[in-house]
Amino acid sequence: MTDQTPENTQLFMTASMPCPYLPDRRERKLFTHLTGRRASALHHLLSENGFRRSQNLIYRPACEGCNECRSVRIVANDFSPSARFRRVLRTNADINVTTCPPVASSEQYDLFKRYLETRHEGGGMTQMSYADYEYMVEDTPVQSAVVEYRLADDPNQRLVAVALTDIMPDGLSMVYSFYDPDLQHRGLGNFLILDHVSQTRAAGLQYVYLGYWVKDSQKMAYKAQFSPLEVQSGSSGWQLLG
């Protein structure tokens, strides 16, 4: 079997479908499979060019007449938390963080389902079975981890948040994260990102990759708060968001 390289990688295009972020728009994605010994190297190369991993696929929006979905990453060493983010860190100082192998558990899945049913009711992922979740976590051809967040003072060390994360040569890529919807006051979504910034620094890496950002999408607005933020700008490469 021939090793996958940038030169022999085949790219495919999805069919057009409604855009989940902007009304009256259609989306299409360019994608390929990640396989073989060089999957990690190809993953990093394509990520540098605005692609994003989902299981053993890596994709990038390729929408006709629209270029609003743009990859973003936090410059970890230059990040300084705002007063609001410092409050989030203090509020969650009682949480233990454990980096685990990419192995699914029923405990994770139960939290995942509760999160989706509360935060993304009616979305396509709400129909995912345990086998689907297991596939999402474990079908990874690159170096990945499941980061678990538990309440330290709880007798049962209750699981309150999870981040599926890829470890890249220059940083951490947050593939998917979810948390206890009953703990809104803690700001767990922001806390997970702040913790990944700390982990990136501790590992001597540079960036936290946050996926796509759409300027006019309310769903994506929170990402712009993590300054300095770099945006992938096609042939111009990564540029600081002004």
C-alpha positions in Angstrom: 0.0 0.0 0.0 1.4 3.4 -1.0 2.0 5.9 1.9 -0.3 8.9 1.8 1.7 12.1 0.9 0.6 15.6 -0.1 1.4 14.7 -3.7 -0.8 11.6 -3.9 -3.6 12.7 -1.6 -7.0 12.9 -3.4 -9.5 15.6 -2.4 -13.2 15.2 -2.6 -16.2 17.7 -2.5 -19.4 17.2 -0.6 -22.8 18.0 -2.0 -24.3 21.5 -1.3 -26.4 21.8 1.9 -27.8 24.6 4.1 -25.2 26.6 6.0 -25.4 26.0 9.8 -24.0 29.5 10.6 -25.4 32.0 8.1 -29.0 32.2 6.9 -29.8 31.8 3.2 -26.3 30.4 2.5 -25.2 27.0 1.2 -22.1 25.1 2.2 -19.8 22.6 0.6 -16.7 21.0 2.0 -13.4 19.9 0.5 -12.2 16.7 2.3 -9.9 13.8 2.3 -9.1 10.7 4.5 -6.2 10.6 6.8 -4.5 7.2 6.6 -1.1 5.5 7.0 2.2 6.4 8.8 2.2 9.9 7.5 -1.3 10.9 8.7 0.1 13.2 11.4 2.4 15.1 9.0 -0.4 15.5 6.5 -2.8 16.6 9.3 -0.5 19.3 10.4 0.2 20.5 6.8 -3.5 20.7 5.9 -4.3 22.3 9.3 -1.8 25.0 8.4 -4.0 25.7 5.4 -7.3 25.9 7.1 -8.4 22.3 7.3 -10.0 20.7 10.3 -10.1 17.0 11.5 -13.3 15.0 12.2 -12.5 11.3 12.9 -10.4 10.0 10.0 -11.5 12.8 7.7 -10.0 16.3 7.4 -12.0 19.0 5.7 -12.2 22.7 4.8 -15.2 24.8 3.7 -15.3 25.4 -0.1 -18.5 27.3 -0.5 -19.3 29.1 -3.8 -19.2 32.8 -3.4 -18.5 32.8 0.3 -15.3 32.7 2.4 -16.6 33.5 5.9 -15.5 30.3 7.7 -11.9 30.9 8.7 -9.7 28.9 10.9 -8.5 30.6 14.1 -5.9 29.9 16.7 -4.8 31.5 20.0 -1.2 32.7 20.3 -0.8 31.0 23.7 2.3 32.7 25.0 1.0 36.2 24.2 -2.5 35.5 25.7 -3.4 37.4 28.9 -6.7 36.6 30.5 -9.2 39.5 30.9 -10.8 40.2 34.3 -13.8 38.1 33.2 -11.6 35.1 32.3 -9.7 35.4 35.6 -13.0 35.1 37.4 -13.7 32.0 35.3 -10.4 30.5 36.4 -11.1 31.3 40.1 -14.6 29.8 39.9 -13.2 26.6 38.5 -10.1 26.3 40.7 -11.8 23.2 42.3 -11.7 21.2 39.0 -9.1 18.4 38.5 -7.9 18.0 34.9 -6.7 14.6 33.6 -5.4 13.9 30.1 -6.5 10.4 29.0 -6.0 8.2 26.0 -8.7 8.6 23.3 -11.0 5.9 24.7 -14.8 6.5 25.0 -16.7 5.7 28.2 -20.4 5.5 29.1 -19.8 8.3 31.6 -18.5 10.6 28.9 -21.4 9.6 26.6 -24.1 10.4 29.2 -22.6 13.9 29.7 -22.3 14.3 25.9 -26.0 13.5 25.4 -27.2 15.8 28.2 -25.1 18.6 26.7 -26.5 18.1 23.2 -30.1 17.8 24.3 -29.8 21.1 26.3 -27.4 23.2 24.1 -28.1 21.8 20.6 -31.6 20.5 20.7 -32.7 19.4 17.2 -29.2 19.2 15.9 -28.0 16.2 13.9 -25.6 15.1 16.7 -28.4 14.5 19.2 -29.2 11.2 17.4 -25.7 9.8 18.0 -25.6 6.4 19.6 -22.9 5.2 22.0 -21.3 3.5 19.0 -21.3 6.7 17.1 -19.7 8.6 20.0 -17.1 5.8 20.4 -16.3 6.2 16.7 -15.9 10.0 17.1 -13.5 9.6 20.0 -11.5 6.5 19.0 -11.3 6.7 15.2 -8.3 9.0 15.1 -5.2 8.4 12.9 -3.2 11.1 14.7 -2.0 11.7 18.2 -5.2 12.6 20.2 -6.3 12.7 23.9 -9.5 13.0 25.9 -9.1 15.7 28.5 -11.5 15.0 31.5 -12.5 17.7 34.0 -13.8 16.5 37.4 -15.0 18.2 40.6 -12.2 17.7 43.1 -14.5 18.2 46.2 -17.2 15.8 45.0 -17.1 12.4 46.7 -17.6 10.8 43.3 -15.2 13.0 41.4 -18.1 13.9 39.1 -17.2 14.4 35.4 -18.3 17.9 34.4 -16.5 18.5 31.1 -14.6 16.8 28.3 -12.4 18.0 25.5 -11.4 15.8 22.5 -8.0 17.2 21.6 -5.4 16.6 18.9 -1.7 17.1 19.9 0.0 18.8 17.0 3.7 19.8 16.5 3.0 23.4 17.3 0.0 23.3 19.6 -3.3 21.7 20.7 -6.3 21.5 18.5 -9.7 21.4 20.3 -11.7 19.0 18.1 -14.8 18.9 20.2 -15.8 19.8 23.7 -18.8 19.5 25.9 -19.8 20.1 29.5 -22.5 19.8 32.2 -25.4 22.1 31.1 -26.5 22.5 34.7 -23.3 24.3 35.6 -23.8 27.4 33.4 -22.6 29.7 36.2 -19.1 28.2 35.9 -18.4 29.3 32.3 -17.0 25.8 31.5 -16.8 26.4 27.8 -14.4 29.3 28.4 -12.6 27.4 31.1 -11.8 24.5 28.8 -10.2 26.9 26.3 -8.2 28.7 29.1 -7.0 25.4 30.4 -5.8 24.4 26.9 -3.9 27.7 26.7 -2.2 26.7 30.0 -1.5 23.2 28.7 0.0 24.5 25.5 2.3 26.8 27.4 3.4 24.1 29.8 4.2 21.8 26.8 6.4 24.5 25.2 4.0 24.8 22.2 2.6 27.9 20.5 -1.1 27.7 19.6 -4.5 26.6 20.6 -6.5 25.8 17.5 -10.2 26.6 17.9 -11.7 25.5 14.6 -13.7 27.9 12.4 -14.8 31.4 13.2 -17.5 33.2 11.3 -17.5 37.0 11.8 -21.3 37.5 11.6 -22.3 34.3 13.5 -23.4 34.7 17.1 -22.5 31.1 17.7 -18.9 31.9 16.9 -18.6 35.3 18.6 -16.9 34.0 21.8 -13.8 33.0 19.9 -12.8 36.6 19.1 -12.5 37.2 22.9 -9.4 35.1 23.1 -6.9 37.6 21.9 -4.3 37.6 20.3 -6.1 35.4 17.8 -4.7 34.5 14.4 -6.9 33.9 11.4 -6.0 31.7 8.4 -6.2 34.0 5.4 -5.5 31.7 2.4 -2.4 32.5 0.5 -1.6 35.2 3.0 -1.2 32.6 5.8 -2.0 33.3 9.4 -2.6 36.9 10.3 -3.6 38.6 13.6 -7.2 39.4 13.9 -7.5 43.2 14.2 
